């Protein structure tokens, strides 16, 4: 009866779980176990729709069970050594020092809920908004390791309920509010907190905007992506004049479409994918130029100077844009995800991973791939006595090994 109940639960999860996808690269490293993956661009900590993944140095990724924090699409912030991860799930911040095996809530002050999370100036920062829909307030907090608590950096009393933010280099933060209407701010740090600028110039008439995020930014300019119903478009903010009333320029060349990828900084230009075509913009130009290069990417992400694109459910590093197609190299696929550590697993975690495995059509885990194309350590060296990522812990393996009819959906090539 127990086995049948577990089978039903796994089957339901596999049927309901959408195709797994990368949400963000929280950290990248130099350790490339696969000869086809360039050094210096290996995703080390990934936020995905299936949970948090951490590179193990051998080409495989440990699986942080989303049941530990209740939301597989958690935002993730990580220090350069990935020694600890900060998560934001369903408005609640968490901290984990074992890649998600256990996650401890680290509460915000009463009346606030987390809305965005980044690693910035050597610690985790969280943007928080009032829990009450009546109050248009919020604040910015940084994690203080000494006290083990969130420390308030700045708060907003009225007319600004923060929604999303993005560092623009080491000394600025671009912040957006969408409720009750679109508003933008910019914090500058010169030693301490240098200034909180309200970015003016926002026109009226943008009722119904449901999402606004700074997607690409440096010290004096930022690109924001706005969404309303089934359309998305970009805005550009230029603070290079040093004025507290920096102009926000509507990018008229942007065609409204179901989605906008990016913008990100690639070399000396900004890059975005609009209507499945690569567009570029010069610095401080606020005008997109269609390159004519079509792509089927589903995300465009940046971490440091590296730019990544989601392709065929996996992740590739973008190395050039002028070719047709663009020059990209695969650096991650979900076939590289290893089973949870037996010491960390429980029934909920087993079900998490069994659903992911069934969705990808994987029935055995004698070895886990170390290359995005599915090759294992044994494929790279047939004479090795290796069993990379071959943990057999967890009830999910027993279910799959028994040949129960868990639905199989293979990743499209």
N, C-alpha and C positions, 0 to 999 in steps of 0.2 A: 504493500500500500504506500509506504514511504517513497519507494523508487518511482512508482507511478505518479505520485504527487509532485515529485521533483521534475519528472519528465514533462508534466503538464506545464509547470511553471517556466521551465526553460523554453519549451515550445512557444508559449505565449510571448515570452520576452523576445525570442528570435523573430517572431512575426511582427511585433510592434516596434522593435528597435530600428531606426533608420540606418542607412548605410553609414558606417563610422567615417568621421572626417576630422582633420586637424583644425583646431580653432586658433592656436597661437603657438609660437616658439618662444618659450620663456627663457631659454638659455641654449647656446650652442658651444661646442668644444672642438678640440683638435684630434680626438681619438677616432680614427677611422679603421675599423676592423675589416671592412670590405675594400678590395683594391680599386673598385670602380667609383668609390665615394671620395671626393677630394678632401684632403685634410683641412681643418679650420672651419668647416661649415656643417659638421655633424650635429643634428639636433640632439641636445642633451636632456632637456626637460620640455615635454610637449603637453599642452592642454588639448584634449580631443573630446568629441561627443561621446566617447566610450570610457572616459576617465583620464587620469593623469598618468603619463608614461615617463620613465627615467632611464636614460641610456646606461648600460652596465659596463661599457668599455670594451665588450667583446662583440658588438654589433647587435645585441639583443636589448630589449627594453623591459624593465620591470613594470608590472601592472598595479597601479594604485586603485583599489576598488572604490567606485563612486558611492557604494552603499555606506561607506565610512562617514561621508558628509552629506549624503542625500541628494546630490545633484551631479550628474556626470559632466555637465558643461561648466564646471567651476573655473573661474579665472585663477591664474597661477602666477606668483612672483617668486623669483629665486635669486639667491646670492651667486657669485661667480663659481663657487665650489659645490653648489647644489646640496650643501650640508643640511639645509632646512628649507622647507617649502611653505609659503603662505598661500592659502586658498580663500576664495570668496565664493560661497555657494548659497543661493537663495537669500542673499542679504546678510549672511552670517560669516565672519572671518574665522579661519581655522589656521592652526600651525601643526606641521608634521616634520619630524626629523628622521623618518624612515620611509620616505617616498610615498606616503599615503597608506602604509600598513595600519597606522593609527593616526587619527587627526583630532586635535584638541581645540574646542572653541575658544576664541580669545575675544570676549564680548566688547562691544562698543558702549559708550555711555547710554543710559536709558533714553528711549525716545528717538534713537537714530538707527538707521539700517544702512549697510554697506551697498554701494552702487558700482564702484570700480576700484581696481587694485593694480599697483605697479611697483617695480623695484626701482628706486631712484635715490641718488646721493647716499649709497651704501646701506639702505634699509628698505623695508616695506612701507608703502604709503597707501592709505585707503581714503576714498572719498565717501562721505556719508551724507544722507539726506534725512529729513524729518520723517518719522514713521507716519505721522498724521498728514493726511492729504490737505488739510486746511492750512497748515503752516508751510510757508515757502522759505524754509531755512535749511541749513546744513553746515558741514565743516570738513576740513582737511586734517587728517591725523597721520602721524608717523609712528612706527613701532620702535619702542625704546627697550633694547635688550637688557639694560641694567635694571629697570623697574619691572620689566615683563608686562608692559601695558601700552595701550595707545595713548600718545600725547598729542593734544590739540595744537595745530600750527596756526590755523585761522578759522574763523567762523563767519557765517553770513546770517544776518538777523532777519531780513525781509527781502522779498522780490527776487530771490535766487535760491532755487532748490537744485543743487548740483546733480548731474546725471552721468557725466563721463569726463575723463581727463587723459592727457598724454604729455610726457616730458618733451621739451624742445631743446635737447642738449642737456648740459649739466646744471644750467642756471635758470630754467624757466619751466612753468607748467601751464598748459592751455586747458581751460575748463569750460564745459558747456552745460547749460540748463535747458530743458525742453518744456518745463511746466512752471507757470501756466503758458508761457510763450518762450520762443527761442531767445536765449541770452548767452553771451560769451564773456569770459574773463581771462586774464593772464596774470599769473604770479611770477615775480622775478626774485631770485635769490642771489644776493651779493654778500657772501659771508653768512648772514642770517636771512630773514625775510626782507626783501628790498621794497616790494610794492605789489599792490593788488589793483590791477588796471581793469576798468570796465571798457570793453571794446564796443564802441558805439557804431553807428551807421547801419544797424539792422533795420531793414524796411518792415513795414506792417504787412498784413495780409498773408501770413504763413500759418494760419490756423490749421490744425489737424496734423502737424508734424509729430510723429510718434517716436522718432529716434534721431539723435544728432551726436556724432562722435568726431573728435579730432583724430584723423587717421594718419596724417603725416605732418611733422613739424620740425622746425629748428628754432634758433633763438628768436628770430624776428618775423617768421611767417609760419602759417599753418593752413592745412587743408582740412575742412570738415565735410563729413558725409551726412546728408539729411535724408530721412525716409518719411514718406507719407503714402498710405495705402499701398499701391503696387508700383510706386515710382521712387527712384533715388536720384540724388544729384549732389554736386559739390559746391562748397563755398570756400572762399580764400580770404584769410585775414593777414594783413600786412602791418607789422608794428615797427618797421625799419626806420620810420621817422622819429621814433622815440616819444611820440605823443601818447598820452593816456587815452586819446580818442581815436585809436587807429581805425582806419577804414576797413570795412568788410565788403569785399568786392564779389558780386555774383559772377560766376564763370559762365557766360552766356553760351560758350561753345559746348558745354556739357549737354548732351541729349539725355533727357530723363528716361530711365529704363528700370526694369524690375530690380536691378542690382548694380552697384558700383564696386569694383575691386580696387583696393588701395585707397588713396594715393600713398606711394612710398617714395623715398629718396633713392635714386639709382645713379651713382656717380655725381655729376653736376646738374642733374635734372630731376624733375618729379615725374613719376610714372603712375598711370591708372589704367584700368581696363573698363571701358565704357561700351556697352552693347557688344561685348565679346571681341573688341578690337583694342589694341594697345595704343594709348595716347600719351604724349609727353608734354611737359611744360617747363620752360626755363625758370630759373630762380626769380622770385618776385614778379613774375610775368602775369600770373592768374589767367592764362589763356591756354587751353588744351589744343594740341595738334595731333590729328589722326595719322598714325604711322602706316596704316593700311595692313598691318599684321594682325591676323585673326588668331584667337586662341580659344581653347575650351577649358581654361582654368576656372576653378571654383573658389579660390582665395588668392590674395596677394598680401604677404606679410613681411614685416621687417624686424630684424633684431640686430642692433649695431649697424654695421655697414652691409650686412648680408640681406639679400632679398630672396624670399621663398614664394613658390606658387604651389597650390594644391592641384594635382593632376591625377586623374584616374583613382581618386581616393587616397593617394599617398602624397608625399611632399618632395618637391624638387627645388634645388637652388638655381636661381636665375643668373646666368653668366653673361648673357648678351641679348640685345633686343633687335638688332638690325637685320638678323637673318629671317628667312621665311622657311620653316618656323623659327621662333625665338630659341636661343641657345640655353637649354636647361639640362640639369643632371639630377636624376633621382637620388635622394638621400634618405628616404624613409618609406616603408610600407608596413601595413598592419600585420603582415606575416612575420615581422620581427618582434612581435609582442610575445613574451614568455608567460607561462602560467604564473599565478600568484605564488609567493613563497608559502609553503605549507604551514609555517609558523604564524602567518598572518591571516590565513583564510578562515572563513566560517561559511555557513550555508548561503547567506546573502551574497557574499563575495564569490562563492562558487557559481551561483546563478548569474551574477554579472558577467563572469568570464565565459561561462558556458554559452550564454546568449551571443556574445561576440564571436566565439569560436564557431558556433552553428551558422551564424550569418556569413562568415567567411568561408564556410565549407571545410573546416579543419577538424579532423577526427582523431589524430594522433599527435603526440608531442614528444616523440623520442628525441628530436632536435628542433630548435627554432631557427629560422632563417637569420643570417647575419648580413645579408645583402638585400636591397630593395627588390631585386628580381626573384627572390625566393631561395637563393643558394644558401646552403648551410656551411658550417665550418668544415664538415666532412667533404662537401662538394669542392671546397677550395683546396683541401689537402686530404685526398682519399686515404692516406696512410695514418692519419691522426687517430688517437684514441679519445675522441671528443664526443661530448653529448651536450652541446651548448644549449642552455635554456631548457633542459630536458626534465624539469621537475615533474613528478607524477603525483604530487599532493592534490587533494581536493576531490569532492564527490563528483564534480563535472566530468572528470576523466573517466570515472567508472560508468557514468551514463553514456558517454559517447563510445566508450570501448565496448559496451554491451550491444552496440548496434541499434539502439533505439532510434526511431524514425524522427530525429530532430531535423527540421527543415534546413535545407542547404541552399545558400545563395552565394555564388562565387563572385569575386571582385571582377568587374568588367575590365578587359585589357584595352 
